Amino acid sequence: MKFDFKKIKKQLQEHLSKTFLFQLRNEETFEEIASYKLTLLNIYILLCTVLFVSGLLTLLLIISTPLKNLVPGYGDISYSGDYQALSKRIQNIEQQLIEKETYISSLKRILTGNPETIKDVTKDVQFKLESPDPVKKIREDSILRVEFESSRQLESRNGRYNKPKDRVSGMIPRKSLEEIEFTCPLRGPIGATFKPEKGHFGIDIIAAENTPIKASLPGSVIQSDWSLENGHTIAIQHADNLISVYKHNSSLLKKLGAQIKSGEAIAIIGNTGTLTQGPHLHFELWYQGKPINPKDFIRFN
């Protein structure tokens, strides 16, 4: 069966071109008030126009008013700029809480006389030991080794042989603090003094910005982090159960577990943390779990 498109088109045109008379009359007197001559084409165009305008007005009403929140998916709060800003702020607060808990845990270990050592830091680290390549022995080297061992044994019998060095810090263990030769971490005038009864367990040393801070003794880093109150903080475990703490730094130069030499730069002076009002170093010394006055052992100016 074939469709005659010309015929169908002609019939459609005739249908749309049919005219109708639309009259308005008074119900009581049947007097004609108005009359309109319409076609089906005009009626279709009028209906389409009304539908388009109605849809456009509805869309504008939804976009420009709170009604948009009632549209499924459109009113999702996760797409709101305020929601994203609050979510980011909450994440920052959670990160600060984690850093604060880490700092409190480290400080608790220091106060209880049980600081974290390099052995604790590297307990989960596995080292792969490689056997050295075999080296052919030299006769002169063997003779020199025998002479060195003999002289060392002789010095040991005469009491002149040095004591073995401490494994953690590389320094010789001593019996008293008076025998230890401290390196001044920072030269400058003293601000707040040592007042443990008021919760100030160290001294504040004032110096210019960007001044490097030095390690007072050799040792290993047991803390290198940031906290809300003390800012960038670094703590070093030394021999003889001695710990030095450096707070309010602008940046830290050493990481947790690093081996430090005496006088080596470990941080840059700063003004970080809420417990500070200007660039300075808050320096603490802890001996056997108790704070001691650094001015009793170190000259700062």
C-alpha positions as CSV (number, residue, x, y, z in Angstrom):
1,M,0.0,0.0,0.0
2,K,1.5,3.3,-1.1
3,F,0.8,6.6,0.6
4,D,0.0,9.6,-1.5
5,F,1.8,12.3,0.4
6,K,0.5,15.1,-1.9
7,K,-3.0,14.0,-1.2
8,I,-2.5,13.8,2.5
9,K,-0.8,17.2,2.5
10,K,-3.8,18.7,0.6
11,Q,-6.3,17.1,3.1
12,L,-4.3,18.5,6.0
13,Q,-4.2,22.0,4.6
14,E,-8.0,21.9,3.9
15,H,-8.6,20.7,7.5
16,L,-6.4,23.4,9.0
17,S,-7.9,26.1,6.8
18,K,-11.5,25.4,7.9
19,T,-13.0,28.5,9.4
20,F,-15.1,28.7,12.6
21,L,-17.1,31.6,13.9
22,F,-16.7,32.2,17.6
23,Q,-19.5,34.5,19.0
24,L,-20.2,35.9,22.4
25,R,-23.9,36.7,23.2
26,N,-25.8,38.0,26.1
27,E,-27.5,35.1,27.9
28,E,-30.8,37.0,28.4
29,T,-31.2,39.1,25.3
30,F,-29.0,37.0,22.9
31,E,-27.5,40.2,21.8
32,E,-24.1,39.6,20.0
33,I,-21.3,41.1,22.0
34,A,-18.3,39.9,20.0
35,S,-17.4,37.5,17.2
36,Y,-14.1,36.0,16.1
37,K,-13.3,34.1,12.9
38,L,-10.8,31.3,13.7
39,T,-9.2,28.4,11.9
40,L,-7.7,25.2,13.4
41,L,-4.3,26.4,12.5
42,N,-4.7,29.5,14.6
43,I,-6.0,27.5,17.5
44,Y,-3.0,25.1,17.3
45,I,-0.6,28.0,17.2
46,L,-2.3,29.7,20.2
47,L,-2.2,26.5,22.3
48,C,1.5,25.9,21.5
49,T,2.3,29.6,22.4
50,V,0.4,29.3,25.7
51,L,2.3,26.0,26.6
52,F,5.7,27.5,25.7
53,V,5.1,30.7,27.7
54,S,3.8,28.7,30.7
55,G,6.9,26.3,30.6
56,L,9.3,29.3,30.4
57,L,7.7,31.1,33.3
58,T,7.8,27.9,35.4
59,L,11.5,27.4,34.6
60,L,12.3,31.0,35.6
61,L,10.3,30.6,38.8
62,I,12.2,27.5,39.8
63,I,15.7,28.9,39.0
64,S,15.2,32.3,40.7
65,T,13.4,31.2,43.8
66,P,14.0,28.6,46.6
67,L,11.7,26.2,44.8
68,K,14.8,24.8,43.0
69,N,15.6,23.0,46.3
70,L,12.5,20.9,45.8
71,V,13.7,19.6,42.4
72,P,15.2,16.0,42.9
73,G,19.0,16.2,42.5
74,Y,19.1,20.0,41.9
75,G,18.8,20.8,45.6
76,D,21.5,18.4,46.7
77,I,23.4,20.1,49.6
78,S,26.7,18.5,48.7
79,Y,26.9,20.7,45.6
80,S,26.5,23.9,47.7
81,G,29.5,26.1,48.0
82,D,28.8,26.7,51.8
83,Y,28.7,22.9,52.3
84,Q,32.0,22.4,50.6
85,A,33.7,25.2,52.6
86,L,32.4,23.7,55.9
87,S,33.5,20.2,54.8
88,K,37.0,21.5,54.1
89,R,37.1,23.3,57.4
90,I,36.1,20.2,59.3
91,Q,38.8,18.2,57.5
92,N,41.4,20.8,58.6
93,I,40.1,20.6,62.2
94,E,40.4,16.8,62.2
95,Q,44.0,17.1,60.9
96,Q,44.8,19.5,63.7
97,L,43.3,17.2,66.3
98,I,45.4,14.3,65.0
99,E,48.6,16.4,65.1
100,K,47.7,17.6,68.6
101,E,47.2,14.0,69.8
102,T,50.6,13.1,68.4
103,Y,52.2,15.9,70.2
104,I,50.5,15.1,73.5
105,S,51.5,11.5,73.2
106,S,55.2,12.5,72.6
107,L,55.2,14.9,75.4
108,K,53.6,12.3,77.8
109,R,56.5,9.9,77.0
110,I,59.0,12.7,77.7
111,L,57.4,13.6,81.0
112,T,57.2,10.0,82.2
113,G,60.9,9.5,81.4
114,N,60.1,7.0,78.6
115,P,61.0,8.9,75.4
116,E,60.9,7.3,72.0
117,T,64.3,6.2,70.9
118,I,65.7,5.3,67.5
119,K,65.1,1.7,68.3
120,D,61.4,2.4,68.7
121,V,61.3,4.4,65.5
122,T,62.9,1.7,63.4
123,K,61.3,-1.3,65.0
124,D,59.1,-1.9,62.0
125,V,61.8,-1.2,59.4
126,Q,63.6,-4.2,57.9
127,F,67.2,-3.6,56.8
128,K,68.7,-5.7,54.1
129,L,72.2,-6.7,54.9
130,E,74.4,-7.3,51.9
131,S,77.6,-9.3,52.4
132,P,80.6,-7.4,51.1
133,D,82.6,-8.6,48.2
134,P,85.5,-10.8,49.3
135,V,88.8,-8.8,49.4
136,K,92.2,-10.4,49.1
137,K,94.2,-10.0,52.3
138,I,97.4,-8.0,52.2
139,R,100.4,-9.0,54.3
140,E,101.2,-5.4,55.4
141,D,97.5,-4.8,56.4
142,S,97.6,-7.9,58.6
143,I,100.8,-6.8,60.4
144,L,99.3,-3.3,61.0
145,R,96.1,-4.8,62.4
146,V,98.1,-7.0,64.8
147,E,100.1,-4.0,66.1
148,F,96.9,-1.9,66.6
149,E,95.1,-4.7,68.6
150,S,98.2,-5.1,70.7
151,S,98.5,-1.4,71.5
152,R,94.7,-1.2,72.3
153,Q,95.0,-4.1,74.7
154,L,98.0,-2.4,76.4
155,E,96.1,0.9,76.8
156,S,93.2,-1.0,78.2
157,R,95.3,-2.6,80.9
158,N,96.9,0.8,81.7
159,G,93.4,2.4,82.1
160,R,93.9,4.8,79.2
161,Y,91.4,3.1,76.8
162,N,88.3,5.2,76.0
163,K,84.8,4.0,76.9
164,P,82.6,2.7,74.1
165,K,80.3,5.3,72.6
166,D,76.5,5.4,73.1
167,R,74.7,3.6,70.2
168,V,71.9,6.2,69.9
169,S,73.7,9.5,70.1
170,G,77.3,8.7,69.3
171,M,78.5,10.4,72.5
172,I,80.3,8.9,75.6
173,P,77.9,8.3,78.5
174,R,78.6,10.4,81.5
175,K,77.5,10.3,85.1
176,S,76.6,13.9,85.8
177,L,75.3,16.9,83.8
178,E,78.3,19.0,84.8
179,E,80.5,16.8,82.6
180,I,78.4,17.4,79.5
181,E,79.6,20.1,77.1
182,F,76.4,21.7,75.6
183,T,76.3,23.7,72.4
184,C,74.3,26.9,72.6
185,P,71.3,26.4,70.3
186,L,70.7,30.1,69.8
187,R,72.5,33.3,70.9
188,G,70.3,36.1,72.2
189,P,68.6,37.8,75.2
190,I,66.4,35.7,77.4
191,G,62.7,36.6,77.5
192,A,60.5,34.3,79.7
193,T,62.6,32.4,82.2
194,F,62.4,28.9,83.6
195,K,59.3,28.7,85.8
196,P,58.1,25.0,86.1
197,E,55.7,25.9,88.9
198,K,53.8,28.1,86.4
199,G,54.0,25.5,83.6
200,H,56.9,27.2,81.7
201,F,59.4,24.3,81.6
202,G,62.1,26.1,79.5
203,I,63.4,29.5,78.5
204,D,62.5,31.8,75.6
205,I,65.5,33.0,73.5
206,I,64.9,36.1,71.3
207,A,66.7,36.5,68.0
208,A,66.2,37.8,64.5
209,E,64.0,36.1,61.9
210,N,65.5,33.3,59.8
211,T,68.2,32.6,62.4
212,P,69.1,28.9,62.4
213,I,68.7,26.8,65.6
214,K,71.4,24.3,66.5
215,A,71.3,21.0,68.3
216,S,72.7,21.3,71.8
217,L,74.1,17.8,71.8
218,P,74.3,14.8,69.4
219,G,71.4,12.5,69.4
220,S,68.4,11.2,67.4
221,V,65.1,13.1,66.6
222,I,62.2,11.6,68.5
223,Q,59.7,14.4,67.6
224,S,59.4,16.5,64.5
225,D,55.8,17.7,64.0
226,W,53.4,20.6,64.4
227,S,50.8,21.4,67.1
228,L,48.3,24.2,67.5
229,E,49.9,25.6,70.7
230,N,53.6,25.1,70.0
231,G,53.8,25.3,66.2
232,H,56.7,23.5,64.6
233,T,58.4,21.5,67.3
234,I,61.4,19.2,67.3
235,A,62.8,17.1,70.2
236,I,66.1,15.2,70.3
237,Q,67.0,12.2,72.5
238,H,70.6,12.4,73.8
239,A,72.7,10.0,75.9
240,D,72.2,9.8,79.7
241,N,68.4,10.0,79.4
242,L,68.6,13.7,78.4
243,I,66.2,15.3,76.0
244,S,66.2,18.8,74.4
245,V,63.0,20.4,72.9
246,Y,62.8,23.3,70.5
247,K,59.4,25.0,69.9
248,H,57.7,27.8,67.8
249,N,60.0,27.3,64.8
250,S,59.0,28.6,61.4
251,S,60.3,25.4,59.7
252,L,62.0,22.1,60.7
253,L,65.2,20.9,59.0
254,K,65.2,17.3,60.3
255,K,62.7,14.5,60.3
256,L,61.8,11.9,62.8
257,G,64.5,9.3,63.4
258,A,67.3,11.5,62.0
259,Q,70.8,11.3,63.6
260,I,72.0,14.7,64.7
261,K,75.5,16.1,65.5
262,S,76.2,18.6,68.1
263,G,75.8,22.2,66.7
264,E,74.0,21.0,63.5
265,A,71.2,23.2,62.3
266,I,67.8,21.5,63.0
267,A,65.3,24.3,62.6
268,I,64.7,28.0,61.8
269,I,63.4,30.4,64.4
270,G,59.8,31.4,64.0
271,N,56.5,32.5,65.6
272,T,54.3,29.5,65.0
273,G,51.7,28.3,67.5
274,T,49.1,30.1,69.7
275,L,51.5,30.3,72.7
276,T,53.8,32.9,71.2
277,Q,53.8,36.6,70.5
278,G,56.9,37.1,68.5
279,P,59.9,35.4,66.9
280,H,61.7,33.4,69.5
281,L,62.9,29.9,70.5
282,H,61.3,28.1,73.5
283,F,64.1,25.8,74.6
284,E,63.6,23.0,77.1
285,L,66.0,20.4,78.7
286,W,64.6,17.2,80.3
287,Y,66.9,15.0,82.4
288,Q,65.6,11.6,83.6
289,G,62.0,12.7,82.9
290,K,62.2,16.0,84.8
291,P,62.7,19.6,83.4
292,I,66.0,21.4,84.2
293,N,67.0,25.1,83.8
294,P,69.0,25.4,80.6
295,K,70.7,28.5,81.9
296,D,72.5,26.4,84.6
297,F,74.5,24.6,81.9
298,I,74.5,26.8,78.7
299,R,75.5,30.4,78.2
300,F,73.1,32.1,75.7
301,N,74.6,35.7,75.4
